[in-house]
């Protein structure tokens, strides 16, 4: 009996030692934490451009007066009188007060070309220049030439910066954006056909900066006796970047 008991104890110790040294099976929860990630989405990225054109409906011009005199007071008085006459003329021609904005007022002294001789204590000779300019917005393009003619006839001797614009460019920009999205779709479809894959849904869309309206081919407006003015067309452009998913391949039927 003692031998049997000792033999049984030895077997028990051996089995316990073997169980302690054997590797434990991994738990299901631990294996799930280290599961490999799923397959990445296959995508096609394209850029699209769009452009929309429209006719301008407003014009802007800078009109002003330059006055000169030996004394600064006389130059200011002359410039003020000329500007008052000019403003009255453009208002009578249909320009509203809200569409008249002063953009420049300057006074400077212009010395005569011949400087005083050495030792001459006389004062420098020259003339004072006064410049006063306003930017006007003409909302009736059919009267643009008449407004300019009225300003020049009223004593305006400085005119510059005639430009055209669209009062509400939002519809033009919307059309340009739609054209850009359609262009991107065409590019993506062409790439998918070339690669032998099917185009899937849109994953993301980003819009680039839209460009400012730029003048296109000019169209001469019907004018009266005033200076000829060309309105032309304006174009707005837009850029987009779209990411499409490549559709999963259809399973092969057996």
KOLSETI-85803 format. One record per residue (C-alpha): residue number from 1; residue in one letter; x, y, z. Coordinates in pm, 1 decimal. Layout:
// KOLSETI-85803
[NUM; A; [X; Y; Z]];
...
// end
This chain:
// KOLSETI-85803
[1; X; [0.0; 0.0; 0.0]];
[2; X; [285.4; 242.9; 73.3]];
[3; X; [436.2; 174.5; -269.8]];
[4; X; [102.6; 229.7; -435.1]];
[5; X; [47.9; 554.5; -247.8]];
[6; X; [396.5; 681.8; -334.2]];
[7; X; [351.0; 586.4; -697.3]];
[8; X; [16.8; 766.4; -712.8]];
[9; X; [168.4; 1077.6; -554.5]];
[10; X; [451.6; 1075.6; -808.9]];
[11; X; [207.1; 1050.3; -1095.2]];
[12; X; [2.6; 1337.5; -953.8]];
[13; X; [308.5; 1560.7; -921.1]];
[14; X; [421.7; 1478.3; -1275.2]];
[15; X; [82.5; 1558.1; -1421.1]];
[16; X; [69.3; 1888.8; -1236.4]];
[17; X; [415.9; 1983.8; -1356.0]];
[18; X; [327.4; 1895.5; -1712.5]];
[19; X; [9.8; 2099.2; -1695.7]];
[20; X; [201.0; 2399.7; -1561.0]];
[21; X; [457.8; 2389.6; -1840.2]];
[22; X; [210.6; 2337.4; -2125.0]];
[23; X; [107.6; 2652.9; -2321.3]];
[24; X; [-239.1; 2786.9; -2250.2]];
[25; X; [-483.5; 2816.8; -2542.9]];
[26; X; [-543.6; 3177.5; -2657.2]];
[27; X; [-874.1; 3327.8; -2557.2]];
[28; X; [-1118.3; 3423.7; -2824.7]];
[29; X; [-1132.8; 3783.6; -2695.3]];
[30; X; [-753.6; 3825.5; -2719.2]];
[31; X; [-739.5; 3695.6; -3076.2]];
[32; X; [-1014.0; 3935.4; -3189.2]];
[33; X; [-815.8; 4236.8; -3066.7]];
[34; X; [-533.4; 4153.1; -3304.6]];
[35; X; [-744.9; 4064.9; -3606.1]];
[36; X; [-604.5; 4201.8; -3932.9]];
[37; X; [-788.9; 4507.4; -4075.0]];
[38; X; [-1035.0; 4467.9; -4361.5]];
[39; X; [-942.9; 4543.1; -4722.7]];
[40; X; [-899.4; 4912.5; -4811.5]];
[41; X; [-1147.9; 5075.7; -5046.9]];
[42; X; [-1043.0; 5108.7; -5407.3]];
[43; X; [-1106.2; 5459.5; -5535.2]];
[44; X; [-1074.4; 5687.3; -5838.8]];
[45; X; [-989.8; 6053.1; -5776.7]];
[46; X; [-1057.4; 6309.8; -6048.4]];
[47; X; [-1056.5; 6687.4; -6087.0]];
[48; X; [-1322.7; 6870.7; -6284.4]];
[49; X; [-1343.0; 7222.2; -6425.1]];
[50; X; [-1645.8; 7422.4; -6527.5]];
[51; X; [-1714.7; 7760.8; -6681.8]];
[52; X; [-2027.1; 7970.4; -6727.5]];
[53; X; [-2062.4; 8294.0; -6923.0]];
[54; X; [-2299.5; 8582.4; -6881.6]];
[55; X; [-2355.5; 8938.0; -6993.5]];
[56; X; [-2257.1; 9215.4; -6750.5]];
[57; X; [-2535.5; 9433.6; -6618.7]];
[58; X; [-2343.5; 9710.7; -6442.6]];
[59; X; [-2048.2; 9934.4; -6530.2]];
[60; X; [-1803.1; 10117.8; -6306.3]];
[61; X; [-1586.7; 10413.5; -6398.1]];
[62; X; [-1356.9; 10655.2; -6217.5]];
[63; X; [-1424.8; 11019.2; -6302.4]];
[64; X; [-1245.1; 11318.5; -6161.3]];
[65; X; [-1111.7; 11669.4; -6197.4]];
[66; X; [-759.8; 11813.1; -6191.7]];
[67; X; [-715.0; 12178.9; -6104.1]];
[68; X; [-394.2; 12384.7; -6086.7]];
[69; X; [-316.9; 12731.3; -5949.4]];
[70; X; [-26.6; 12927.9; -5806.0]];
[71; X; [-203.1; 12943.8; -5470.3]];
[72; X; [-342.8; 12635.2; -5302.2]];
[73; X; [-668.2; 12809.8; -5212.9]];
[74; X; [-739.8; 12894.7; -5573.3]];
[75; X; [-665.2; 12537.6; -5682.7]];
[76; X; [-903.0; 12397.4; -5418.5]];
[77; X; [-1178.8; 12638.9; -5515.5]];
[78; X; [-1146.9; 12546.9; -5882.0]];
[79; X; [-1144.9; 12172.5; -5808.9]];
[80; X; [-1446.5; 12197.4; -5580.5]];
[81; X; [-1647.6; 12389.5; -5838.8]];
[82; X; [-1558.6; 12144.9; -6114.4]];
[83; X; [-1646.6; 11843.5; -5901.5]];
[84; X; [-1981.9; 11991.1; -5796.9]];
[85; X; [-2069.0; 12042.9; -6162.5]];
[86; X; [-1958.0; 11690.5; -6252.1]];
[87; X; [-2160.5; 11529.0; -5973.5]];
[88; X; [-2470.2; 11722.4; -6073.4]];
[89; X; [-2431.5; 11604.9; -6431.7]];
[90; X; [-2395.8; 11233.3; -6348.1]];
[91; X; [-2691.9; 11251.3; -6109.2]];
[92; X; [-2908.9; 11405.8; -6380.8]];
[93; X; [-2790.2; 11128.6; -6612.5]];
[94; X; [-2942.0; 10868.6; -6378.6]];
[95; X; [-2664.2; 10775.5; -6132.2]];
[96; X; [-2796.3; 10737.7; -5775.7]];
[97; X; [-2619.4; 10885.0; -5473.0]];
[98; X; [-2547.9; 10535.4; -5334.9]];
[99; X; [-2353.6; 10460.9; -5654.4]];
[100; X; [-2112.7; 10754.9; -5615.1]];
[101; X; [-1805.6; 10702.0; -5396.1]];
[102; X; [-1501.4; 10926.1; -5350.8]];
[103; X; [-1182.8; 10734.5; -5424.1]];
[104; X; [-914.7; 11003.9; -5430.1]];
[105; X; [-843.4; 11353.4; -5302.2]];
[106; X; [-488.7; 11484.7; -5323.0]];
[107; X; [-302.1; 11816.2; -5311.8]];
[108; X; [59.5; 11852.6; -5412.3]];
[109; X; [302.5; 12122.2; -5522.3]];
[110; X; [481.2; 12096.5; -5854.5]];
[111; X; [800.5; 12297.1; -5876.7]];
[112; X; [891.6; 12475.9; -6198.1]];
[113; X; [1152.3; 12293.3; -6407.5]];
[114; X; [1412.4; 12573.6; -6374.1]];
[115; X; [1545.0; 12580.6; -6014.5]];
[116; X; [1662.3; 12910.9; -5860.3]];
[117; X; [2021.5; 13006.8; -5923.8]];
[118; X; [2280.0; 12967.2; -5645.0]];
[119; X; [2255.8; 13251.3; -5399.0]];
[120; X; [1901.2; 13339.2; -5507.7]];
[121; X; [1692.4; 13372.6; -5192.8]];
[122; X; [1360.3; 13393.7; -5377.1]];
[123; X; [1096.0; 13137.3; -5299.5]];
[124; X; [1051.9; 12829.2; -5514.8]];
[125; X; [813.1; 12885.9; -5800.8]];
[126; X; [553.9; 12635.9; -5916.4]];
[127; X; [188.1; 12543.4; -5906.7]];
[128; X; [-44.2; 12355.3; -5676.1]];
[129; X; [-234.6; 12056.1; -5811.7]];
[130; X; [-561.9; 11937.3; -5664.3]];
[131; X; [-718.4; 11610.6; -5778.0]];
[132; X; [-1061.4; 11484.4; -5676.3]];
[133; X; [-1201.2; 11156.9; -5815.1]];
[134; X; [-1512.6; 10945.9; -5762.4]];
[135; X; [-1609.2; 10595.0; -5869.5]];
[136; X; [-1958.0; 10573.0; -6015.1]];
[137; X; [-2167.4; 10262.3; -6074.4]];
[138; X; [-2392.0; 10266.0; -6380.6]];
[139; X; [-2673.6; 10012.9; -6346.5]];
[140; X; [-2833.5; 10084.4; -6683.4]];
[141; X; [-2574.0; 9986.0; -6942.4]];
[142; X; [-2777.9; 10138.3; -7221.4]];
[143; X; [-2699.9; 10477.6; -7065.1]];
[144; X; [-2331.2; 10417.2; -6992.0]];
[145; X; [-2210.6; 10624.8; -7284.9]];
[146; X; [-2449.2; 10909.1; -7199.7]];
[147; X; [-2328.2; 10919.6; -6839.0]];
[148; X; [-1963.3; 10938.0; -6942.4]];
[149; X; [-2039.6; 11205.0; -7201.0]];
[150; X; [-2225.7; 11412.2; -6941.2]];
[151; X; [-1936.4; 11389.7; -6694.5]];
[152; X; [-1678.5; 11499.5; -6952.5]];
[153; X; [-1898.3; 11781.9; -7077.3]];
[154; X; [-1943.5; 11906.5; -6719.5]];
[155; X; [-1571.7; 11967.1; -6676.3]];
[156; X; [-1439.7; 11625.0; -6580.2]];
[157; X; [-1086.0; 11613.0; -6717.2]];
[158; X; [-976.7; 11280.4; -6564.0]];
[159; X; [-1144.0; 10949.6; -6646.8]];
[160; X; [-1007.4; 10598.2; -6597.1]];
[161; X; [-1083.7; 10246.4; -6482.2]];
[162; X; [-1393.7; 10166.9; -6686.4]];
[163; X; [-1497.2; 9808.0; -6607.5]];
[164; X; [-1801.7; 9583.3; -6626.3]];
[165; X; [-1945.0; 9340.3; -6374.6]];
[166; X; [-2245.4; 9124.3; -6292.5]];
[167; X; [-2447.5; 9253.6; -6001.5]];
[168; X; [-2543.2; 8906.8; -5870.9]];
[169; X; [-2279.6; 8650.4; -5977.5]];
[170; X; [-2429.6; 8367.6; -5766.3]];
[171; X; [-2632.7; 8207.3; -6051.9]];
[172; X; [-2330.1; 8220.2; -6280.4]];
[173; X; [-2112.5; 8057.2; -6016.5]];
[174; X; [-2374.7; 7785.9; -5958.8]];
[175; X; [-2374.7; 7698.1; -6328.8]];
[176; X; [-1993.9; 7687.8; -6332.6]];
[177; X; [-1999.0; 7454.0; -6031.7]];
[178; X; [-2247.2; 7221.6; -6200.7]];
[179; X; [-2028.5; 7212.9; -6510.8]];
[180; X; [-1726.5; 7123.4; -6297.3]];
[181; X; [-1908.9; 6830.7; -6132.1]];
[182; X; [-2029.4; 6702.8; -6470.8]];
[183; X; [-1675.0; 6729.5; -6608.5]];
[184; X; [-1537.2; 6530.0; -6314.0]];
[185; X; [-1799.4; 6259.0; -6370.3]];
[186; X; [-1702.0; 6225.1; -6736.0]];
[187; X; [-1334.5; 6194.9; -6644.2]];
[188; X; [-1406.6; 5929.7; -6380.8]];
[189; X; [-1620.6; 5726.1; -6620.1]];
[190; X; [-1348.1; 5738.2; -6885.3]];
[191; X; [-1086.7; 5618.9; -6636.2]];
[192; X; [-1313.6; 5338.9; -6514.0]];
[193; X; [-1375.5; 5217.1; -6869.1]];
[194; X; [-1003.6; 5224.8; -6946.4]];
[195; X; [-927.1; 5024.8; -6631.8]];
[196; X; [-1209.3; 4776.1; -6689.2]];
[197; X; [-1388.3; 4853.1; -6364.8]];
[198; X; [-1728.1; 4992.9; -6269.5]];
[199; X; [-1772.2; 5335.1; -6109.4]];
[200; X; [-1922.4; 5329.0; -5762.2]];
[201; X; [-2075.5; 5600.0; -5542.8]];
[202; X; [-1917.3; 5935.2; -5455.9]];
[203; X; [-1710.8; 5922.2; -5136.5]];
[204; X; [-1605.9; 6287.2; -5109.8]];
[205; X; [-1624.4; 6618.7; -5295.8]];
[206; X; [-1404.0; 6923.8; -5240.6]];
[207; X; [-1430.5; 7256.0; -5419.9]];
[208; X; [-1136.6; 7466.5; -5522.8]];
[209; X; [-1129.3; 7845.5; -5532.9]];
[210; X; [-1352.6; 7994.9; -5799.1]];
[211; X; [-1189.2; 8253.0; -6020.8]];
[212; X; [-1310.7; 8608.0; -6053.5]];
[213; X; [-1521.5; 8685.5; -6360.5]];
[214; X; [-1298.4; 8762.5; -6655.5]];
[215; X; [-1389.5; 8944.9; -6976.5]];
[216; X; [-1459.7; 8738.8; -7287.2]];
[217; X; [-1515.8; 8834.8; -7649.8]];
[218; X; [-1636.1; 9193.3; -7661.9]];
[219; X; [-1972.0; 9297.8; -7802.7]];
[220; X; [-2010.8; 9659.6; -7911.8]];
[221; X; [-2311.2; 9825.1; -7750.8]];
[222; X; [-2542.0; 10060.1; -7940.2]];
[223; X; [-2439.4; 10406.3; -7830.5]];
[224; X; [-2547.9; 10762.2; -7884.5]];
[225; X; [-2310.1; 11050.0; -7943.5]];
[226; X; [-2107.7; 10965.2; -7633.2]];
[227; X; [-1777.8; 10774.2; -7626.1]];
[228; X; [-1802.1; 10417.8; -7762.0]];
[229; X; [-1820.4; 10153.7; -7490.9]];
[230; X; [-1790.9; 9773.8; -7523.8]];
[231; X; [-1954.7; 9553.2; -7262.5]];
[232; X; [-1857.0; 9205.0; -7384.6]];
[233; X; [-1917.1; 8895.0; -7171.5]];
[234; X; [-1787.2; 8772.3; -6837.8]];
[235; X; [-1691.3; 8414.2; -6749.7]];
[236; X; [-1689.9; 8250.0; -6406.9]];
[237; X; [-1497.9; 7925.7; -6350.8]];
[238; X; [-1501.3; 7660.3; -6076.8]];
[239; X; [-1289.4; 7357.8; -5985.0]];
[240; X; [-1385.2; 7045.9; -5789.7]];
[241; X; [-1214.1; 6723.7; -5680.0]];
[242; X; [-1429.6; 6412.4; -5643.8]];
[243; X; [-1337.1; 6071.6; -5505.1]];
[244; X; [-1540.3; 5779.2; -5643.3]];
[245; X; [-1540.4; 5426.5; -5507.4]];
[246; X; [-1467.1; 5147.3; -5751.9]];
[247; X; [-1769.4; 4918.6; -5745.0]];
[248; X; [-1701.1; 4563.1; -5617.7]];
[249; X; [-1670.1; 4304.9; -5892.4]];
[250; X; [-1983.5; 4097.2; -5947.4]];
[251; X; [-1951.4; 3732.8; -5833.8]];
[252; X; [-1888.0; 3483.7; -6113.6]];
[253; X; [-2184.5; 3245.7; -6155.2]];
[254; X; [-2098.4; 2880.5; -6192.9]];
// end
